[in-house]
Amino acid sequence: MIDGTLEKELGAEDKARVLSQALPYIRTYKGHTVVIKLGGEALDDPGHAALVASDLALLALVGIRLVVVHGGGPQVSAAMSEAGLEPTFVGGLRVTDDAAMETVRRVLVGSINSDLVGRLCAAGLRAIGLSGADASLLEAVPLNGPAEQSLGRVGRVASVRAEVLDDLLENGYTPVVASVAPGSDGGFLNINADAAAAALASSLHAAKLVYLTNVPGLYADFGDDGSLLSELDCERLQAMLPGLSAGMRPKASSAVDALQHGVGKVHILDGRVQHALLLEIFTDEGIGTQVLP
């Protein structure tokens, strides 16, 4: 039987080994920009959300220029249902009429963004919440849906004022961006958070774009657990797009777009796994799916 002292020593050795393994990665990414997109699932449970916030704080505190973009799909759908609005999706994108847009804005900006900023500040960061309207960070244009159905107030990012984020990062702040942006008519547009994260990562020439989602990664054959892809290149991912599920397609398409516009790597991770970010960025094994240019 291992006595308490030996067990404690072994635990300390394991911790030291992990820290030693992390050091080369800390050196590699210190001073580089990493954009993290959080899905609503990663923020739904308060305990898990606090854990994610601690991991994000660690990334920033070791010198990574961290930009956080968040969605809130489950929370928005729940709020819409409570308001008597039926959530509808086309090709993985939420159909957003005027009433739904008010709900999207209230949930993303007024609830999720402020809660996440509070958690990050409590973890030791100088987090600051933004939407696309703040300092004209994002300019958006309407996104046309299939001919048979309009997407309503759904948009795509047309331009990014990257200098806004650069100024915040240089002054020690961590931007936390909600994926809504003003359109040319002065009203707000609902931007898919995966696409918003890709646009921000591209404008900042990010070293990494990380998607925290609710699946272990990207599958060659969805439904076959043995077909999880640990690594693939942009060309193969682009060829896979037509066969992907409606939920994964916007994420994968955004990943392709980011890689084609200079982002170093894209990672698709299971945000339900504790410390998924740290395992991917600071260990040799990593988890999830890595997509290379």
N, C-alpha and C positions, 0 to 999 in steps of 0.2 A: 504494500500500500504506500502511496506517495504521501509523505507528511505535508503539513501546511506550508512549511518553509520551502521545501523543494517545489511544490506546486506553484508557489508565488514566484520563485526564481524562473521556472519554465515560462510562466506568463510574461515576466519581464523580458525574457529572451525573445519570445515571439513578437512582443511589441517593438523591441529594438530592431528585429529583422525586418518588420514591416516599414519602420521609419527609414532604415538603410536602403530598402528597395525603392522607397518613394523619392529619395534625394535626387537621383538623376532626372526624374521627371519634373521635379520642382525647378531644377536648374534650367531644363529645356523650355518650360512654359512661363517662367518668371518674366514679366514684362510683355507677354503676348496676350492677345485678346481671345477670349473664349466666350461664345454666346450659348447660353443654356435656355432651351425652351421647356417649360414645365407644363405638362397636361393637367387638366383639372383633377384627374384621379390622384395625382401626387399631392394635391393640396386639400383633398376632401376630408381626410382624417386628421384631426388636430395634432395627435401624437406624431404621426408620420410627417406631417408638414413641418413640425418643429425640428425633426431629425434632418429633413432636406435642407432647411434653413441653416442648420449648423454646418452641414457639408459645404453649402455654398459659401458660408463665411470663411471656412478653412481655405477654400480655393482662392478667395480674394486676399486673405491675410498672408498667404505665402507669395503674393506678388503677381498673381494672375489678374489681368484686366478683365473683369467679369461683367457681362451684360446679361440680364435675366429678362426673358420674354415669357409671358404666361397666357394660357388659354383659360377655359372654365366651362367646357362643354356640358358636363353633368350638372353643374350648378345653374347654368343658364336654362337648360331644359327643365330642371325642377322649378325654377322661378316662373318660366313660361306656363307650365302646367298649372301652377298655383293661381296664375292670373287668367286662366281659362284659354290660353293660347296653345295650339297644338304644334309641337316641334316637328319640322319637316326638313328632310335633307335630300339633296340631289348631288350625286357624285361625291359624297362626303362633305359637302358644304351646306351650311344651314340656310334655308330660305328665310329671309329677314325682311318683313314688311315694317312699316313705321312703328307699330306697337311693339313688335319683337325687338326692334333696334333700341327702343327705350329700355327694355329689359336687359338686353346685352350690355348696354352702357352702364346701367345701374349696377349690375352684378360684377362686371369686369373691373370697372374703374372705382366704383363706390364701395365695393365689398372685398373682392379677392385682392386687388392691387394694394389697398391700404392694409389689409391683414398681413400680406406677405412682406411689405415694407416694415411693418412693426416687428415681425418675427426676425427679419434680418438685422434690424437695429438692435434688438434684444440680444442677438448672437454676436454683436460687436462691430457691425458694419455701419457705414454712413450711407444707408440705402435711401434712394429718392424715387418716388413713384412718378411715372409719366404715362401719358397716352400720346397718340400720334398728333394731337392738337397742341401739346405743350411745346412752346418755342418752334412751332411748325415743324416738328420732328419728322412727320410723315405726310406726304401728299398722296392721296388715293384717288383712283378713278373707278367707276362702276365696272363690275365684272359681269359680262353677259353669260347667262346660262344657256341650256339647250333651248332650241326654238319653241319646244312645247311647254316650257315652264320658266318664268322669270325668277331669278334669285332675289329680286328686290334690292334692299340696301346692303348688298354684298360688294366689296371692292377688292382691288389689288393695289399694292404699293407701286406708285409711279416714280417717286423719288424719296431720298432720305437725306436729311441734313446731318451727316455723320459728325460734323464739327460740334454739334450739341453734345453728343455722347462723348466725343474725345475730350471736350472741355471738362465734363463731369468726371471722367476717369482720371484725367491728369491732376485734378484737385482732390482725389481721394474718395469720390463718391461711387456708389454702385447703382447704375440705372436699372430700374425695374419697369418694364414697358408692358402696358395693356394694349391688346391688338385691336384698337378702334382708331379711326383716323377721319379727319374732315374731308368731304368731297368738295367739288367746285361749286355746289349749290349752297354751301354753308352747313349742310346737315352732315351727320356722322354716317360712316360706312363701317360695316362689320368686316374685318380682315381676318382671314384664316391665320391662326397664330403660328402655324408651321411656316407659312409663306412669309409672314412678317419677320420671323426669326431669320429666315434665309436672306431676306432683303437687308436686314441690319448686319448680319454676318458678312455679306458681300461688300457692303459699303465700308465696313471697318477692316476689310482684308483679314478676317479672323483666322487664327490658326486652327480652331476647332469650332464646329457647330454640333451641339449635343441635344438630341431629342429625348426627353424622359417621357415614356409612354406607358401603356398598360399591357404590353406584350413583351416577351423576352427578346425580341429582335425581329429581323426580317427572315421569312421562310421562303425557300425555293418552291415548296409546295405547301400552301397554307392548309393547316389541319394536320400535317404530318410533323410531329414534334422532332423527328429525327432529321428534318431538312433545314434546321436553323443554320443560317449562314453567318459565320464569324467574320468573314471579310469578303468583299467584292469590289469591283471598280465601277466607276460612273457609267461606263458604256453598257455593262451588263445590267445595272440597275435601270437604265433608261429602256433597255429592251424588255425588261420585266413589267414595266408600268401598266400596259393594257390588262395584264392578268392579275393585278393586285386587287385586294379587297377595297371597297369604297372608303373605308376608314384609313387604310394605309396609303392610298394613292396620293392624296395631297401632300402627305409627309415625304414620300419618296420623290415625288415630282419637285418639291421644294429642295430636297437634298441635291438632286441633279442640277438644279438651277444654281444653287450655292457653289457647288464644285466647279461648274462651268464659268463662274465669275470670281474665281481665285481663292475660295475658302480651302484651307489645307486638308481637312478631314471632316467627315460627318460620322456621328455615332448615333445609333438608335438603341436605347437602353430601356430596361424594365424599371420604371420608376417605383414599382411596388417593392423592389428589393432594397433592403437597408444598405445604405452607403454605396449605392450603385455608381454614383459619380466618382467617388474616391477609388473604387475598385477599377473603374475604366481608366482613369487618368493617371493614377499613381501606382499601379501594379503591372507586373509583366504579363499576367494572364488576361486581364481585362474581362469584360462580359459583353453580351449583346452583339450587335453587328457594326462593323467598321466599314465605311465606304471611302475609297481612295479615288483621287482624280484619274 
